[in-house]
Every structure is written in C-alpha cells, then in structure tokens.
Amino acid sequence: MFADRLKRFAATLTLALCSSGGGAAEPVTLRVNVFPGAQNLPLYAGLAQGIFARHGFHIDLQFTPNSDEQRNGLAAGKFEIAHAAVDNAVAMVEGAGHDVIIVLGGDSSMNEFLVQPDINSIADLRDRELLVDAPNTAYALQAKKILLNNGLKAGDYRLKIAGGTLLRYRAMVDNREGAASIMNVPFSIMARQKGAKSLGRTIDLLGPYQATGAFVMRAWAVANAATLERYLAAYVESTRWALAPAHRAESIALLVKWLKVPQEVAGQTYDLALDPKFGFTPDAKFDLAGFSNLLALRAEIEGQWNGKAPAPDRYFDLQYYERALKTLAR
C-alpha cells in the first residue's frame, strides 16, 4: 500500500515539475483501442486540445473491427486500455478466464434498433437475418432480448456476424444484407437517411444499460496505478470539455474530422450525445444500475450463472477513477 502511494506521489511530482519548467520528461505512450464512433468524442477532444499531453501522455489511438479482435488484443498485451461496451470485459472474465477490470463508464450506448424499410414490426423479423458484432456479448444480447420481448426466440431468426457498428451499417444499407441491427450514432442517423426504420432506442426498450467504458488487465492496473489514474483524470477532463455547450462547434468539427460524416449528421450526433438519458454520462461515471441490468440480461439470454446474475463488484474496480476525480478537484 505504501509503495503504491509512493509511486503515485512520484508520478504527480514529475508531472508538476514538467509543467513548472523543472525539466521536460518524455511523455508516456499509452495504446488505446476503440471502435470507430461518436462514443470516442472525449478522446478526440483530449487529443485536439492537448489535454492528454498536459497530463504527460502520448496516446496511440487504435481502431478495432470487432469485439473478438479487441478482447484478444487486450489479453495479449497489444494495447493497455480498451474502450468498448463493458459487457466485453465480462465476457473476457467468464468466457476466457482473463483477469480484467472495468475502470470507467462512458455512456448508455446511444443505440437504436434499426430495420430495413420493408419491416414494420419486430414480428416481421421471423426467419430474417439479424446482424451482430459477436453473437454472445453486449448489443447482440440487447437485440436478442428485444426480439424475445416481442415473441421471437432463438431459432426464429438467423444471426449473422458482421463486425462493429460501421461494418453492420455498411452491410445493412450498402449491401442490403441483414434485416435488422442495433446501431449507435452517427450510423443510426445515416441509416435512417438511407431508408432504414428505427423501432426504438434501446434505452427506452430495455431500461438503463452500462455500455461504453474503459477496461484493462488487472495486473497492468496494479503495476501502473499512477499512470492509470492520470489517464482517467485526463479522460474525465476531456469529457467535460467535449460536453460543454460552449464547445459545441469545435466538438462537431471533431466528429466531422474523425468520422468523415457531413456537418448536419455530426450536429445531430452531438446534440443526441448530450441527452442525459441517451448520451454521455457526466464525468464518464460508471452506471451501477445499468451494469446490474447488463448482468441480468446476460444471465437471462445466455443462461450464465444458472440464470442468476452474480454480484457486480467482481468485474469493476473504481478506486483509480475515484482518485482521478480527487486529482482534478485539486
């Protein structure tokens, strides 16, 4: 315990000396892996505004095409931090036995259930194709639950693994493959512009849900506690900057730049992201109620833990986040 406090003090002192002209230290490089999308706005903002740099970091931002590649990459040490639907962290623990911890929240998914123009109700998806990223995690489970709530159980429809939201969007609107998929902004906006229909927001259909968050290998967190706390402090500061109404125009410009979407789509995306129920969580706070619902969904749909969700605190460790907030408060 004393050694950990000493490490954090040393890191804080080094950063203070650098910012006061006491010597320029080399920035710490962190490899951060994400899915393409608006959920990364705090990262885009932190990079553009030099927030991560001021906290002593060079961020190597990497994009993953699907959950399997991201989960395997984190376990193999190809990057230090993953931002994605945190159900992937649960899958790493339960499915592969990896010692992973969730250290940060982010949003409730900003997801909608999108269908092809000829679909008028969930019932119309019988014998049709549902596009998913991975069949047993996160938004695929949400989709299965939505169908189940409307009388369609496994076997009444076909699952097709298509990859992350960008790839599902392309499969659905460019190639017209698949009758339905869950998509977040801006892809849901663009899909509707190309004729897709929304049958509802997942937050309205299923209730609270802890979606995007950050997760890391526990051993890395323990060995690099001060670094992780500084990263989380920088991320929260970046979130505050991005969500400040005074920075709306700059944030929209970042979405245009990173997502290669029209200004109008970026503007709609930003405004939806500020919806406190649908969009980003202030200070990227972890949503315990939403996470408990996530576990209950996995227990019901996948039959894990004999159908009864376990205690949620085995999957997250918020001590690093809490210390990061205290650092920002000072």
C-alpha positions as a LaTeX table, in Angstrom:
\begin{tabular}{lrrr}
\hline
Residue & $x$ (\AA) & $y$ (\AA) & $z$ (\AA) \\
\hline
Met1 & 0.00 & 0.00 & 0.00 \\
Phe2 & 2.78 & 2.44 & 0.93 \\
Ala3 & 4.67 & 1.53 & $-2.24$ \\
Asp4 & 1.60 & 2.31 & $-4.35$ \\
Arg5 & 1.20 & 5.72 & $-2.66$ \\
Leu6 & 4.88 & 6.41 & $-3.24$ \\
Lys7 & 4.54 & 5.59 & $-6.96$ \\
Arg8 & 1.57 & 7.92 & $-7.31$ \\
Phe9 & 3.38 & 10.71 & $-5.47$ \\
Ala10 & 6.44 & 10.32 & $-7.69$ \\
Ala11 & 4.33 & 10.46 & $-10.84$ \\
Thr12 & 2.46 & 13.54 & $-9.63$ \\
Leu13 & 5.72 & 15.26 & $-8.67$ \\
Thr14 & 7.25 & 14.51 & $-12.07$ \\
Leu15 & 4.24 & 15.96 & $-13.86$ \\
Ala16 & 4.28 & 19.05 & $-11.67$ \\
Leu17 & 7.98 & 19.64 & $-12.35$ \\
Cys18 & 7.41 & 19.33 & $-16.09$ \\
Ser19 & 4.55 & 21.82 & $-16.09$ \\
Ser20 & 6.52 & 24.30 & $-13.98$ \\
Gly21 & 9.64 & 24.19 & $-16.14$ \\
Gly22 & 11.58 & 21.89 & $-13.82$ \\
Gly23 & 12.60 & 19.61 & $-16.66$ \\
Ala24 & 10.90 & 18.06 & $-19.63$ \\
Ala25 & 10.08 & 14.38 & $-19.15$ \\
Glu26 & 9.30 & 12.10 & $-22.03$ \\
Pro27 & 5.54 & 11.53 & $-22.35$ \\
Val28 & 4.23 & 8.09 & $-21.52$ \\
Thr29 & 2.85 & 6.29 & $-24.57$ \\
Leu30 & $-0.44$ & 4.53 & $-23.99$ \\
Arg31 & $-2.02$ & 2.33 & $-26.65$ \\
Val32 & $-5.79$ & 2.83 & $-26.50$ \\
Asn33 & $-8.08$ & 0.58 & $-28.54$ \\
Val34 & $-11.61$ & 1.61 & $-29.55$ \\
Phe35 & $-14.40$ & 1.03 & $-32.03$ \\
Pro36 & $-14.98$ & 3.82 & $-34.57$ \\
Gly37 & $-17.82$ & 6.06 & $-33.45$ \\
Ala38 & $-19.08$ & 9.13 & $-31.65$ \\
Gln39 & $-18.50$ & 7.46 & $-28.28$ \\
Asn40 & $-14.84$ & 8.42 & $-28.70$ \\
Leu41 & $-15.53$ & 12.16 & $-28.69$ \\
Pro42 & $-13.73$ & 12.66 & $-25.33$ \\
Leu43 & $-10.63$ & 11.04 & $-26.85$ \\
Tyr44 & $-10.84$ & 13.18 & $-29.99$ \\
Ala45 & $-11.25$ & 16.29 & $-27.84$ \\
Gly46 & $-8.46$ & 15.37 & $-25.43$ \\
Leu47 & $-6.05$ & 14.85 & $-28.30$ \\
Ala48 & $-7.04$ & 18.06 & $-30.12$ \\
Gln49 & $-6.94$ & 20.23 & $-27.00$ \\
Gly50 & $-3.67$ & 18.80 & $-25.72$ \\
Ile51 & $-5.32$ & 17.54 & $-22.53$ \\
Phe52 & $-3.66$ & 14.14 & $-22.64$ \\
Ala53 & $-0.34$ & 15.79 & $-23.47$ \\
Arg54 & $-0.65$ & 18.08 & $-20.44$ \\
His55 & $-1.19$ & 15.01 & $-18.28$ \\
Gly56 & 2.03 & 13.54 & $-19.65$ \\
Phe57 & 0.72 & 11.17 & $-22.34$ \\
His58 & 1.21 & 10.34 & $-25.97$ \\
Ile59 & $-1.94$ & 8.44 & $-26.99$ \\
Asp60 & $-1.62$ & 5.81 & $-29.71$ \\
Leu61 & $-5.29$ & 5.55 & $-30.70$ \\
Gln62 & $-6.12$ & 2.24 & $-32.39$ \\
Phe63 & $-9.38$ & 1.12 & $-34.01$ \\
Thr64 & $-10.74$ & $-2.42$ & $-33.86$ \\
Pro65 & $-13.05$ & $-4.03$ & $-36.42$ \\
Asn66 & $-14.78$ & $-6.33$ & $-33.94$ \\
Ser67 & $-15.05$ & $-7.42$ & $-30.31$ \\
Asp68 & $-13.09$ & $-10.64$ & $-30.68$ \\
Glu69 & $-10.04$ & $-8.83$ & $-32.01$ \\
Gln70 & $-10.22$ & $-6.24$ & $-29.26$ \\
Arg71 & $-10.63$ & $-8.75$ & $-26.46$ \\
Asn72 & $-7.82$ & $-10.95$ & $-27.76$ \\
Gly73 & $-5.58$ & $-7.93$ & $-28.27$ \\
Leu74 & $-6.03$ & $-6.68$ & $-24.71$ \\
Ala75 & $-5.34$ & $-10.12$ & $-23.28$ \\
Ala76 & $-2.20$ & $-10.43$ & $-25.44$ \\
Gly77 & $-0.84$ & $-7.06$ & $-24.33$ \\
Lys78 & $-1.13$ & $-5.41$ & $-27.76$ \\
Phe79 & $-2.54$ & $-2.32$ & $-26.04$ \\
Glu80 & $-3.06$ & $-1.15$ & $-22.47$ \\
Ile81 & $-6.60$ & 0.26 & $-22.44$ \\
Ala82 & $-9.79$ & $-0.74$ & $-24.25$ \\
His83 & $-12.88$ & 1.43 & $-24.59$ \\
Ala84 & $-15.97$ & $-0.51$ & $-25.69$ \\
Ala85 & $-19.20$ & $-1.95$ & $-24.37$ \\
Val86 & $-18.12$ & $-3.26$ & $-20.99$ \\
Asp87 & $-20.03$ & $-6.50$ & $-21.45$ \\
Asn88 & $-16.92$ & $-7.45$ & $-23.40$ \\
Ala89 & $-14.95$ & $-7.26$ & $-20.16$ \\
Val90 & $-17.45$ & $-9.60$ & $-18.53$ \\
Ala91 & $-17.08$ & $-11.96$ & $-21.49$ \\
Met92 & $-13.29$ & $-11.91$ & $-21.07$ \\
Val93 & $-13.64$ & $-12.89$ & $-17.42$ \\
Glu94 & $-16.33$ & $-15.52$ & $-17.83$ \\
Gly95 & $-15.52$ & $-16.90$ & $-21.26$ \\
Ala96 & $-11.72$ & $-16.84$ & $-21.29$ \\
Gly97 & $-10.75$ & $-16.59$ & $-17.63$ \\
His98 & $-8.87$ & $-13.30$ & $-18.04$ \\
Asp99 & $-8.42$ & $-11.07$ & $-15.00$ \\
Val100 & $-9.93$ & $-7.88$ & $-16.41$ \\
Ile101 & $-11.41$ & $-4.91$ & $-14.56$ \\
Ile102 & $-13.68$ & $-2.10$ & $-15.68$ \\
Val103 & $-12.29$ & 1.23 & $-14.50$ \\
Leu104 & $-14.53$ & 3.86 & $-16.12$ \\
Gly105 & $-18.02$ & 4.41 & $-17.51$ \\
Gly106 & $-18.95$ & 6.48 & $-20.52$ \\
Asp107 & $-22.44$ & 6.16 & $-21.99$ \\
Ser108 & $-25.62$ & 4.08 & $-22.17$ \\
Ser109 & $-24.84$ & 3.07 & $-25.80$ \\
Met110 & $-26.70$ & 5.75 & $-27.83$ \\
Asn111 & $-28.23$ & 2.77 & $-29.65$ \\
Glu112 & $-31.35$ & 2.27 & $-31.74$ \\
Phe113 & $-32.90$ & $-0.87$ & $-33.19$ \\
Leu114 & $-32.77$ & $-0.36$ & $-36.97$ \\
Val115 & $-34.61$ & $-2.43$ & $-39.60$ \\
Gln116 & $-34.94$ & $-2.50$ & $-43.37$ \\
Pro117 & $-37.71$ & $-0.42$ & $-45.00$ \\
Asp118 & $-39.96$ & $-3.45$ & $-45.55$ \\
Ile119 & $-40.02$ & $-4.32$ & $-41.84$ \\
Asn120 & $-42.98$ & $-2.82$ & $-39.96$ \\
Ser121 & $-42.68$ & $-4.59$ & $-36.62$ \\
Ile122 & $-40.43$ & $-6.90$ & $-34.64$ \\
Ala123 & $-42.69$ & $-9.78$ & $-35.60$ \\
Asp124 & $-41.72$ & $-9.24$ & $-39.25$ \\
Leu125 & $-38.18$ & $-10.38$ & $-38.40$ \\
Arg126 & $-39.22$ & $-14.02$ & $-38.16$ \\
Asp127 & $-36.95$ & $-16.07$ & $-40.46$ \\
Arg128 & $-34.94$ & $-12.93$ & $-41.27$ \\
Glu129 & $-31.29$ & $-12.08$ & $-40.60$ \\
Leu130 & $-30.05$ & $-10.12$ & $-37.57$ \\
Leu131 & $-26.60$ & $-8.51$ & $-37.93$ \\
Val132 & $-24.38$ & $-8.58$ & $-34.83$ \\
Asp133 & $-20.77$ & $-7.96$ & $-33.83$ \\
Ala134 & $-20.18$ & $-11.01$ & $-31.64$ \\
Pro135 & $-23.14$ & $-13.33$ & $-31.00$ \\
Asn136 & $-22.82$ & $-13.57$ & $-27.22$ \\
Thr137 & $-21.95$ & $-10.12$ & $-25.91$ \\
Ala138 & $-23.22$ & $-6.58$ & $-25.48$ \\
Tyr139 & $-25.54$ & $-5.27$ & $-28.17$ \\
Ala140 & $-26.23$ & $-8.72$ & $-29.63$ \\
Leu141 & $-27.74$ & $-9.63$ & $-26.26$ \\
Gln142 & $-29.79$ & $-6.45$ & $-26.32$ \\
Ala143 & $-31.09$ & $-7.34$ & $-29.77$ \\
Lys144 & $-31.96$ & $-10.89$ & $-28.69$ \\
Lys145 & $-33.85$ & $-9.53$ & $-25.67$ \\
Ile146 & $-35.81$ & $-7.06$ & $-27.80$ \\
Leu147 & $-36.84$ & $-9.88$ & $-30.13$ \\
Leu148 & $-37.68$ & $-12.15$ & $-27.20$ \\
Asn149 & $-39.88$ & $-9.46$ & $-25.66$ \\
Asn150 & $-41.79$ & $-9.47$ & $-28.94$ \\
Gly151 & $-42.27$ & $-13.22$ & $-29.16$ \\
Leu152 & $-39.21$ & $-14.21$ & $-31.21$ \\
Lys153 & $-36.82$ & $-16.64$ & $-29.55$ \\
Ala154 & $-33.54$ & $-18.19$ & $-30.72$ \\
Gly155 & $-34.19$ & $-20.14$ & $-33.89$ \\
Asp156 & $-37.00$ & $-17.85$ & $-35.05$ \\
Tyr157 & $-34.41$ & $-15.67$ & $-36.81$ \\
Arg158 & $-30.86$ & $-16.01$ & $-38.14$ \\
Leu159 & $-27.76$ & $-14.41$ & $-36.62$ \\
Lys160 & $-25.00$ & $-13.13$ & $-38.90$ \\
Ile161 & $-21.67$ & $-11.90$ & $-37.53$ \\
Ala162 & $-20.87$ & $-8.69$ & $-39.41$ \\
Gly163 & $-18.46$ & $-6.84$ & $-37.09$ \\
Gly164 & $-18.56$ & $-3.44$ & $-35.37$ \\
Thr165 & $-21.26$ & $-0.83$ & $-35.97$ \\
Leu166 & $-19.55$ & 0.66 & $-39.02$ \\
Leu167 & $-19.42$ & $-2.76$ & $-40.68$ \\
Arg168 & $-23.02$ & $-3.55$ & $-39.72$ \\
Tyr169 & $-24.10$ & $-0.19$ & $-41.14$ \\
Arg170 & $-22.40$ & $-0.95$ & $-44.44$ \\
Ala171 & $-23.85$ & $-4.45$ & $-44.58$ \\
Met172 & $-27.32$ & $-3.13$ & $-43.92$ \\
Val173 & $-27.52$ & $-0.04$ & $-46.12$ \\
Asp174 & $-24.90$ & $-0.52$ & $-48.82$ \\
Asn175 & $-25.32$ & $-4.22$ & $-49.50$ \\
Arg176 & $-28.81$ & $-4.60$ & $-48.01$ \\
Glu177 & $-27.62$ & $-7.67$ & $-46.13$ \\
Gly178 & $-29.49$ & $-8.35$ & $-42.93$ \\
Ala179 & $-32.97$ & $-7.24$ & $-41.93$ \\
Ala180 & $-32.06$ & $-5.61$ & $-38.62$ \\
Ser181 & $-29.24$ & $-4.47$ & $-36.37$ \\
Ile182 & $-28.55$ & $-2.30$ & $-33.37$ \\
Met183 & $-26.62$ & 0.85 & $-34.25$ \\
Asn184 & $-25.36$ & 3.89 & $-32.37$ \\
Val185 & $-24.88$ & 7.43 & $-33.61$ \\
Pro186 & $-23.90$ & 8.63 & $-36.18$ \\
Phe187 & $-24.55$ & 5.35 & $-38.01$ \\
Ser188 & $-28.19$ & 5.18 & $-36.90$ \\
Ile189 & $-28.75$ & 8.70 & $-38.26$ \\
Met190 & $-27.18$ & 7.86 & $-41.61$ \\
Ala191 & $-29.04$ & 4.55 & $-41.84$ \\
Arg192 & $-32.37$ & 6.35 & $-41.42$ \\
Gln193 & $-31.34$ & 8.83 & $-44.10$ \\
Lys194 & $-30.89$ & 5.85 & $-46.43$ \\
Gly195 & $-34.31$ & 4.40 & $-45.72$ \\
Ala196 & $-33.87$ & 2.28 & $-42.61$ \\
Lys197 & $-36.50$ & 2.47 & $-39.89$ \\
Ser198 & $-35.98$ & 2.81 & $-36.16$ \\
Leu199 & $-38.14$ & 0.60 & $-33.97$ \\
Gly200 & $-36.94$ & 2.36 & $-30.84$ \\
Arg201 & $-33.98$ & 3.34 & $-28.70$ \\
Thr202 & $-32.55$ & 0.51 & $-26.64$ \\
Ile203 & $-32.56$ & 2.66 & $-23.51$ \\
Asp204 & $-36.34$ & 3.03 & $-23.90$ \\
Leu205 & $-36.94$ & $-0.60$ & $-24.87$ \\
Leu206 & $-34.75$ & $-2.22$ & $-22.19$ \\
Gly207 & $-34.03$ & 0.35 & $-19.48$ \\
Pro208 & $-30.67$ & 1.53 & $-18.07$ \\
Tyr209 & $-27.56$ & $-0.05$ & $-19.55$ \\
Gln210 & $-23.85$ & 0.50 & $-18.89$ \\
Ala211 & $-22.43$ & 0.47 & $-22.40$ \\
Thr212 & $-19.11$ & 2.07 & $-23.37$ \\
Gly213 & $-16.48$ & 2.12 & $-20.66$ \\
Ala214 & $-12.77$ & 1.51 & $-20.19$ \\
Phe215 & $-11.34$ & $-1.82$ & $-19.10$ \\
Val216 & $-7.80$ & $-3.06$ & $-18.52$ \\
Met217 & $-5.95$ & $-6.12$ & $-17.32$ \\
Arg218 & $-5.90$ & $-6.06$ & $-13.52$ \\
Ala219 & $-2.18$ & $-6.85$ & $-13.33$ \\
Trp220 & $-1.40$ & $-3.85$ & $-15.55$ \\
Ala221 & $-3.57$ & $-1.58$ & $-13.40$ \\
Val222 & $-1.85$ & $-2.68$ & $-10.19$ \\
Ala223 & 1.63 & $-2.21$ & $-11.69$ \\
Asn224 & 0.76 & 1.14 & $-13.28$ \\
Ala225 & $-1.71$ & 2.65 & $-10.82$ \\
Ala226 & $-0.39$ & 6.22 & $-11.04$ \\
Thr227 & $-0.36$ & 6.11 & $-14.85$ \\
Leu228 & $-3.91$ & 4.77 & $-14.97$ \\
Glu229 & $-5.16$ & 7.44 & $-12.56$ \\
Arg230 & $-3.57$ & 10.20 & $-14.65$ \\
Tyr231 & $-5.11$ & 8.76 & $-17.81$ \\
Leu232 & $-8.56$ & 8.64 & $-16.21$ \\
Ala233 & $-8.15$ & 12.21 & $-14.96$ \\
Ala234 & $-7.24$ & 13.31 & $-18.49$ \\
Tyr235 & $-10.21$ & 11.40 & $-19.92$ \\
Val236 & $-12.68$ & 12.97 & $-17.48$ \\
Glu237 & $-11.24$ & 16.43 & $-18.18$ \\
Ser238 & $-11.61$ & 15.73 & $-21.91$ \\
Thr239 & $-15.21$ & 14.61 & $-21.38$ \\
Arg240 & $-16.02$ & 17.82 & $-19.54$ \\
Trp241 & $-14.52$ & 19.88 & $-22.35$ \\
Ala242 & $-16.35$ & 17.97 & $-25.10$ \\
Leu243 & $-19.74$ & 18.16 & $-23.39$ \\
Ala244 & $-19.55$ & 21.85 & $-22.54$ \\
Pro245 & $-22.16$ & 23.66 & $-24.70$ \\
Ala246 & $-19.61$ & 26.43 & $-25.34$ \\
His247 & $-17.52$ & 23.90 & $-27.28$ \\
Arg248 & $-20.36$ & 22.58 & $-29.45$ \\
Ala249 & $-18.96$ & 23.90 & $-32.75$ \\
Glu250 & $-15.46$ & 22.57 & $-32.03$ \\
Ser251 & $-16.80$ & 19.18 & $-30.94$ \\
Ile252 & $-18.93$ & 18.90 & $-34.08$ \\
Ala253 & $-15.86$ & 19.71 & $-36.17$ \\
Leu254 & $-14.00$ & 16.88 & $-34.45$ \\
Leu255 & $-16.81$ & 14.45 & $-35.27$ \\
Val256 & $-16.71$ & 15.55 & $-38.90$ \\
Lys257 & $-12.93$ & 15.07 & $-38.99$ \\
Trp258 & $-12.73$ & 11.68 & $-37.29$ \\
Leu259 & $-15.93$ & 10.06 & $-38.52$ \\
Lys260 & $-15.93$ & 11.52 & $-42.04$ \\
Val261 & $-19.61$ & 12.44 & $-41.79$ \\
Pro262 & $-21.49$ & 15.52 & $-43.06$ \\
Gln263 & $-21.75$ & 18.56 & $-40.79$ \\
Glu264 & $-25.51$ & 18.02 & $-40.40$ \\
Val265 & $-25.05$ & 14.43 & $-39.21$ \\
Ala266 & $-22.28$ & 15.46 & $-36.82$ \\
Gly267 & $-24.52$ & 18.18 & $-35.37$ \\
Gln268 & $-27.38$ & 15.76 & $-34.77$ \\
Thr269 & $-24.95$ & 13.27 & $-33.26$ \\
Tyr270 & $-23.56$ & 15.82 & $-30.84$ \\
Asp271 & $-26.98$ & 17.00 & $-29.71$ \\
Leu272 & $-28.12$ & 13.42 & $-29.08$ \\
Ala273 & $-24.90$ & 12.69 & $-27.20$ \\
Leu274 & $-25.75$ & 15.48 & $-24.76$ \\
Asp275 & $-29.11$ & 13.90 & $-23.89$ \\
Pro276 & $-28.53$ & 12.85 & $-20.24$ \\
Lys277 & $-30.63$ & 9.68 & $-20.66$ \\
Phe278 & $-29.42$ & 8.64 & $-24.10$ \\
Gly279 & $-25.91$ & 10.04 & $-24.39$ \\
Phe280 & $-22.72$ & 10.53 & $-22.43$ \\
Thr281 & $-22.61$ & 10.14 & $-18.67$ \\
Pro282 & $-21.24$ & 13.25 & $-16.91$ \\
Asp283 & $-17.60$ & 12.70 & $-15.93$ \\
Ala284 & $-17.79$ & 9.23 & $-17.57$ \\
Lys285 & $-19.31$ & 7.93 & $-14.36$ \\
Phe286 & $-19.88$ & 4.19 & $-14.12$ \\
Asp287 & $-23.61$ & 3.36 & $-14.08$ \\
Leu288 & $-24.07$ & 0.64 & $-11.48$ \\
Ala289 & $-27.79$ & 0.24 & $-12.13$ \\
Gly290 & $-27.12$ & $-0.06$ & $-15.86$ \\
Phe291 & $-24.35$ & $-2.59$ & $-15.21$ \\
Ser292 & $-26.61$ & $-4.67$ & $-12.97$ \\
Asn293 & $-29.14$ & $-4.75$ & $-15.81$ \\
Leu294 & $-26.34$ & $-5.81$ & $-18.19$ \\
Leu295 & $-25.52$ & $-8.79$ & $-15.97$ \\
Ala296 & $-29.19$ & $-9.68$ & $-15.62$ \\
Leu297 & $-29.53$ & $-9.61$ & $-19.40$ \\
Arg298 & $-26.52$ & $-11.91$ & $-19.85$ \\
Ala299 & $-27.89$ & $-14.30$ & $-17.22$ \\
Glu300 & $-31.27$ & $-14.46$ & $-18.94$ \\
Ile301 & $-30.23$ & $-14.56$ & $-22.60$ \\
Glu302 & $-27.04$ & $-16.63$ & $-22.32$ \\
Gly303 & $-28.12$ & $-18.68$ & $-19.30$ \\
Gln304 & $-24.90$ & $-17.91$ & $-17.44$ \\
Trp305 & $-24.59$ & $-18.32$ & $-13.68$ \\
Asn306 & $-27.62$ & $-20.65$ & $-13.78$ \\
Gly307 & $-29.75$ & $-17.69$ & $-14.83$ \\
Lys308 & $-28.97$ & $-15.57$ & $-11.76$ \\
Ala309 & $-26.63$ & $-12.60$ & $-12.15$ \\
Pro310 & $-23.61$ & $-12.51$ & $-9.79$ \\
Ala311 & $-22.58$ & $-9.60$ & $-7.59$ \\
Pro312 & $-21.50$ & $-6.81$ & $-9.95$ \\
Asp313 & $-18.46$ & $-5.64$ & $-7.97$ \\
Arg314 & $-16.33$ & $-8.60$ & $-9.07$ \\
Tyr315 & $-15.98$ & $-7.02$ & $-12.52$ \\
Phe316 & $-15.03$ & $-3.42$ & $-11.75$ \\
Asp317 & $-12.55$ & $-1.50$ & $-9.63$ \\
Leu318 & $-13.31$ & 2.20 & $-9.36$ \\
Gln319 & $-10.54$ & 3.17 & $-6.93$ \\
Tyr320 & $-8.42$ & 4.53 & $-9.78$ \\
Tyr321 & $-11.33$ & 6.62 & $-11.08$ \\
Glu322 & $-12.12$ & 7.98 & $-7.63$ \\
Arg323 & $-8.53$ & 9.06 & $-7.08$ \\
Ala324 & $-8.50$ & 10.64 & $-10.55$ \\
Leu325 & $-11.53$ & 12.76 & $-9.62$ \\
Lys326 & $-9.79$ & 13.89 & $-6.44$ \\
Thr327 & $-6.76$ & 14.88 & $-8.50$ \\
Leu328 & $-8.95$ & 17.02 & $-10.78$ \\
Ala329 & $-10.66$ & 18.59 & $-7.77$ \\
Arg330 & $-7.29$ & 19.80 & $-6.52$ \\
\hline
\end{tabular}
